[in-house]
Amino acid sequence: MLSEMSLIPQSPEGLKSGFVAIIGRPNVGKSTLMNELIGQKVAITSPVAQTTRNRLRGILTLPQAQMIFVDTPGIHKPHHELGKLLVKNAQNAIKSVDLVLFLVDGSVAAGRGDRFIEEFLTPSPTPVILGLNKIDQQPSEAKDIAILDNSYAEMATPHNWPLAKFSALTRDGIDNLLSLLQQHLPDGPYYYPPDLVTDQPERFIMGELIREQILHMTREEVPHSVAVSIDVVEESPQITRVLATIYVERDSQKGILIGKQGSMLKAIGTAAREQMQKLIDGQVYLELYVKVQPKWRQSRHLLADLGYRVDKD
């Protein structure tokens, strides 16, 4: 359950604290890593690229450190206004944090997408740690592992970037990563109450949980042309009533989301409701509607209405 905002206590002497942007290509495991570090689901995950759309902060408080992780959209070449906004927000995150965790897929060699990110991180004065995720998926032969690792070492060495290897899935190497992050954070205060795990309101997380189930259940048929608006949240001691609208761009997508005799929409709603009940630690009644909003990803006005704005530096 998300903690309620409370008073921020005096920080202990020698506390390390700061904001850490998790930067990388789509599908390198940024959201999975954040959830694992926080110890609670605050970011949705999906095999579909560009799952993360809004800058989401996850807060981890340790005895001698408070790390505020900023999960950013995967950096890619944008093809529409939504894509441009996502990449702009990822770039802005780099300028406004104390440390960058440049996350790569350690199960494959460094590629053009990784080097593209390296190029725009290079001029930034913000310290960078290069994190090799997915080491559980590396080949078994030591010589093959060395080839992969060396492709990233060649990227990190000219910039003096420390390098960490780990798996967000198995937690192997996570403690070493946390130790490295803590070393590179400045001394500072608590920015948030120690029991808080995210600064996003529950309403936002609810919308993301619905979108996550759509991504999982529809995959290629309805990839990125979906947005979710939480229209009503009514709380009572017995149950929380949630009404939400799912926006798509075409009638055919609406048909896929509803499914035969409403079967797909029911499945999405059931799975999302179960996640919401874990979020609020209580019973949830969820009602979903599907609405066609043509070319919403191309319209700055509609993007703003649906909550997608350029984050301030």
C-alpha positions as CSV (number, residue, x, y, z in Angstrom):
1,M,0.0,0.0,0.0
2,L,1.3,3.5,-0.9
3,S,2.2,5.5,2.2
4,E,0.4,8.7,3.0
5,M,2.6,11.8,2.9
6,S,3.8,12.7,6.4
7,L,6.3,15.0,8.0
8,I,9.8,14.7,6.7
9,P,12.1,13.9,9.7
10,Q,15.6,15.2,10.4
11,S,18.1,13.2,8.3
12,P,20.9,11.3,10.1
13,E,24.4,12.6,9.9
14,G,26.2,11.5,6.8
15,L,23.0,10.7,4.8
16,K,23.5,10.3,1.1
17,S,20.5,11.5,-0.9
18,G,19.6,12.5,-4.4
19,F,17.7,11.9,-7.7
20,V,18.8,9.1,-10.0
21,A,17.6,9.0,-13.6
22,I,17.3,5.5,-15.1
23,I,18.1,6.1,-18.8
24,G,18.3,3.5,-21.6
25,R,16.8,2.1,-24.8
26,P,13.3,0.7,-24.8
27,N,13.0,-2.8,-23.2
28,V,16.2,-2.9,-21.3
29,G,14.3,-3.4,-18.0
30,K,14.1,0.2,-16.5
31,S,10.6,-0.3,-14.9
32,T,11.4,-3.8,-13.7
33,L,14.6,-2.6,-12.1
34,M,12.8,0.3,-10.4
35,N,10.1,-2.0,-8.9
36,E,12.8,-4.4,-7.7
37,L,14.9,-1.6,-6.1
38,I,11.8,-0.1,-4.4
39,G,10.4,-3.5,-3.3
40,Q,7.0,-2.6,-4.5
41,K,5.2,-2.2,-7.9
42,V,5.2,1.5,-8.8
43,A,6.0,1.3,-12.5
44,I,4.2,-0.9,-15.1
45,T,6.1,-3.4,-17.1
46,S,5.5,-4.9,-20.5
47,P,7.4,-6.6,-23.4
48,V,6.1,-3.7,-25.6
49,A,8.5,-0.9,-26.1
50,Q,7.7,2.6,-24.7
51,T,5.7,1.2,-21.8
52,T,6.7,4.2,-19.6
53,R,5.2,7.5,-20.7
54,N,5.3,9.8,-17.7
55,R,8.3,10.6,-15.5
56,L,7.7,8.4,-12.5
57,R,9.6,8.6,-9.2
58,G,10.2,5.6,-7.0
59,I,11.7,6.3,-3.5
60,L,14.1,4.0,-1.7
61,T,15.2,4.9,1.8
62,L,18.0,2.9,3.4
63,P,19.6,3.5,6.8
64,Q,22.3,5.9,5.3
65,A,20.7,6.9,2.0
66,Q,17.6,8.1,0.2
67,M,17.5,7.4,-3.5
68,I,14.8,8.9,-5.7
69,F,14.7,6.9,-8.9
70,V,13.3,8.6,-12.0
71,D,12.0,6.0,-14.5
72,T,12.1,7.6,-18.0
73,P,10.7,6.6,-21.4
74,G,13.0,4.5,-23.5
75,I,15.1,6.8,-25.8
76,H,14.4,6.2,-29.4
77,K,13.8,8.0,-32.7
78,P,10.3,9.5,-32.4
79,H,7.7,9.1,-35.1
80,H,4.8,11.2,-33.7
81,E,4.1,14.0,-31.2
82,L,3.8,11.6,-28.3
83,G,7.2,10.1,-29.2
84,K,8.8,13.5,-29.4
85,L,7.4,14.4,-26.0
86,L,8.6,11.1,-24.4
87,V,12.2,11.6,-25.7
88,K,12.2,15.2,-24.6
89,N,11.1,14.2,-21.1
90,A,13.9,11.6,-20.9
91,Q,16.4,14.3,-22.0
92,N,15.1,16.7,-19.4
93,A,15.4,14.1,-16.7
94,I,19.2,14.0,-17.3
95,K,19.5,17.7,-16.6
96,S,17.6,17.7,-13.3
97,V,19.2,14.7,-11.4
98,D,22.3,14.1,-9.3
99,L,23.2,10.8,-11.0
100,V,22.4,8.9,-14.2
101,L,22.1,5.1,-14.3
102,F,22.6,4.3,-18.0
103,L,20.9,0.9,-18.2
104,V,21.8,-1.5,-21.0
105,D,20.8,-5.1,-21.9
106,G,23.9,-7.0,-20.9
107,S,22.7,-10.2,-22.7
108,V,23.5,-8.6,-26.1
109,A,26.5,-6.6,-27.3
110,A,26.4,-2.8,-27.3
111,G,24.5,-1.5,-30.3
112,R,23.8,1.7,-32.2
113,G,20.9,2.6,-29.8
114,D,23.3,2.4,-26.8
115,R,25.9,4.5,-28.6
116,F,23.3,7.1,-29.5
117,I,22.5,7.5,-25.8
118,E,26.2,7.6,-25.0
119,E,26.6,10.5,-27.3
120,F,24.1,12.7,-25.7
121,L,25.1,11.7,-22.2
122,T,28.8,12.7,-22.9
123,P,28.4,16.5,-22.8
124,S,26.3,16.3,-19.5
125,P,28.1,17.2,-16.3
126,T,25.9,14.7,-14.4
127,P,27.8,11.6,-13.2
128,V,26.9,8.4,-15.0
129,I,27.0,4.8,-13.9
130,L,26.7,2.2,-16.7
131,G,24.5,-0.7,-15.6
132,L,24.5,-4.0,-17.3
133,N,21.1,-5.6,-16.7
134,K,19.9,-9.1,-17.6
135,I,23.1,-10.9,-16.7
136,D,20.9,-14.0,-16.0
137,Q,20.4,-14.2,-19.8
138,Q,24.1,-14.0,-20.7
139,P,25.6,-17.1,-22.4
140,S,27.2,-19.8,-20.3
141,E,30.7,-19.7,-21.9
142,A,33.1,-17.3,-20.2
143,K,34.6,-16.2,-23.5
144,D,31.1,-15.2,-24.9
145,I,30.4,-13.3,-21.7
146,A,33.7,-11.5,-22.0
147,I,32.8,-10.4,-25.6
148,L,29.5,-8.8,-24.3
149,D,31.1,-7.2,-21.3
150,N,34.0,-5.8,-23.3
151,S,31.6,-4.1,-25.7
152,Y,30.3,-2.0,-22.8
153,A,33.6,-1.6,-21.1
154,E,34.9,0.0,-24.3
155,M,31.9,2.5,-24.0
156,A,32.4,3.2,-20.3
157,T,36.2,3.5,-20.1
158,P,36.8,6.8,-22.1
159,H,34.3,8.5,-19.8
160,N,35.5,6.9,-16.6
161,W,31.9,5.6,-16.0
162,P,31.8,3.0,-13.2
163,L,30.2,-0.3,-14.5
164,A,27.9,-2.6,-12.6
165,K,26.5,-6.0,-13.6
166,F,23.2,-7.3,-12.2
167,S,19.9,-8.9,-12.9
168,A,16.7,-7.0,-12.0
169,L,14.8,-10.3,-12.3
170,T,16.9,-12.5,-10.0
171,R,18.4,-9.7,-7.8
172,D,21.9,-11.0,-8.5
173,G,24.3,-8.0,-8.2
174,I,21.6,-5.6,-7.0
175,D,23.3,-5.0,-3.6
176,N,26.5,-4.1,-5.3
177,L,24.6,-1.7,-7.6
178,L,23.0,0.0,-4.6
179,S,26.3,0.4,-2.9
180,L,27.8,2.0,-6.1
181,L,24.8,4.4,-6.4
182,Q,25.1,5.4,-2.7
183,Q,28.9,6.1,-3.2
184,H,28.2,8.5,-6.0
185,L,25.3,10.5,-4.4
186,P,26.0,13.7,-2.5
187,D,25.4,14.3,1.2
188,G,21.9,15.6,1.6
189,P,18.6,15.6,3.4
190,Y,15.5,13.4,3.2
191,Y,13.5,14.7,0.2
192,Y,10.5,12.6,1.1
193,P,9.2,10.8,4.2
194,P,11.2,7.6,4.6
195,D,8.1,5.4,4.3
196,L,7.0,6.8,1.0
197,V,7.7,4.7,-2.1
198,T,6.4,7.0,-4.9
199,D,5.3,10.6,-5.3
200,Q,2.6,9.7,-7.8
201,P,-1.0,9.8,-6.7
202,E,-2.9,6.5,-6.5
203,R,-5.2,7.8,-9.3
204,F,-2.3,7.9,-11.7
205,I,-1.1,4.4,-10.7
206,M,-4.6,3.1,-11.3
207,G,-4.6,4.3,-14.9
208,E,-1.2,2.8,-15.5
209,L,-2.3,-0.6,-14.1
210,I,-5.2,-0.6,-16.6
211,R,-2.8,0.3,-19.5
212,E,-0.4,-2.5,-18.4
213,Q,-3.1,-5.1,-18.8
214,I,-4.0,-3.8,-22.2
215,L,-0.4,-4.0,-23.3
216,H,-0.1,-7.6,-21.9
217,M,-3.4,-8.9,-23.4
218,T,-3.5,-7.2,-26.8
219,R,0.2,-7.0,-27.6
220,E,0.7,-6.2,-31.3
221,E,-3.0,-5.4,-32.1
222,V,-3.2,-2.3,-29.9
223,P,0.4,-1.3,-29.0
224,H,0.8,2.4,-28.3
225,S,-2.5,3.9,-29.5
226,V,-4.0,3.5,-26.0
227,A,-4.5,6.1,-23.3
228,V,-6.4,5.7,-20.0
229,S,-8.3,8.4,-18.1
230,I,-9.5,7.8,-14.6
231,D,-12.8,9.7,-14.6
232,V,-14.2,8.9,-11.1
233,V,-12.8,7.5,-7.9
234,E,-15.4,7.2,-5.1
235,E,-14.2,5.7,-1.8
236,S,-16.3,4.2,1.0
237,P,-15.3,2.0,4.0
238,Q,-16.4,-1.1,2.1
239,I,-15.3,-0.5,-1.5
240,T,-13.6,1.9,-3.9
241,R,-15.5,2.6,-7.1
242,V,-13.4,3.5,-10.1
243,L,-14.7,4.5,-13.5
244,A,-12.2,4.8,-16.4
245,T,-12.1,5.5,-20.1
246,I,-9.8,3.8,-22.5
247,Y,-9.0,5.9,-25.6
248,V,-8.0,4.4,-28.9
249,E,-7.5,5.9,-32.4
250,R,-9.6,3.6,-34.6
251,D,-12.9,1.7,-34.4
252,S,-11.0,-1.6,-35.2
253,Q,-8.9,-1.1,-32.0
254,K,-12.1,-0.4,-30.0
255,G,-13.5,-3.7,-31.3
256,I,-10.3,-5.6,-30.3
257,L,-10.4,-4.1,-26.8
258,I,-14.0,-5.0,-26.2
259,G,-13.7,-8.4,-27.7
260,K,-16.4,-10.9,-28.5
261,Q,-19.4,-10.2,-26.2
262,G,-17.2,-8.0,-24.1
263,S,-14.8,-10.8,-23.2
264,M,-11.5,-8.9,-23.7
265,L,-12.7,-5.8,-21.8
266,K,-13.8,-8.0,-18.9
267,A,-10.5,-9.8,-18.8
268,I,-8.6,-6.5,-18.8
269,G,-10.9,-5.1,-16.1
270,T,-10.6,-8.2,-13.9
271,A,-6.7,-8.3,-14.0
272,A,-6.5,-4.5,-13.5
273,R,-8.9,-4.6,-10.5
274,E,-6.8,-7.3,-8.8
275,Q,-3.7,-5.1,-9.1
276,M,-5.6,-2.0,-7.8
277,Q,-6.8,-4.0,-4.8
278,K,-3.2,-4.7,-3.9
279,L,-2.4,-1.0,-4.4
280,I,-5.0,0.3,-2.0
281,D,-5.3,-2.8,0.2
282,G,-9.0,-2.9,-0.2
283,Q,-11.9,-3.9,-2.4
284,V,-12.3,-2.2,-5.8
285,Y,-15.2,-2.0,-8.3
286,L,-13.9,-1.1,-11.7
287,E,-16.0,0.0,-14.7
288,L,-14.3,0.5,-18.1
289,Y,-15.4,2.3,-21.2
290,V,-13.7,2.5,-24.6
291,K,-13.8,5.6,-26.7
292,V,-12.4,6.4,-30.2
293,Q,-10.3,9.6,-30.3
294,P,-8.7,9.7,-33.8
295,K,-5.0,10.7,-34.0
296,W,-4.8,11.6,-30.4
297,R,-1.0,10.9,-30.3
298,Q,-0.5,13.6,-33.0
299,S,-2.4,16.3,-31.2
300,R,-0.6,18.4,-28.5
301,H,-4.0,19.6,-27.2
302,L,-5.3,16.0,-26.8
303,L,-2.0,14.8,-25.3
304,A,-2.3,17.5,-22.7
305,D,-5.9,16.6,-21.9
306,L,-4.8,13.0,-21.4
307,G,-2.0,14.1,-19.0
308,Y,1.0,13.9,-21.3
309,R,3.1,17.1,-21.0
310,V,6.7,18.0,-21.3
311,D,8.3,17.7,-17.9
312,K,10.0,20.9,-16.6
313,D,13.8,20.8,-16.2
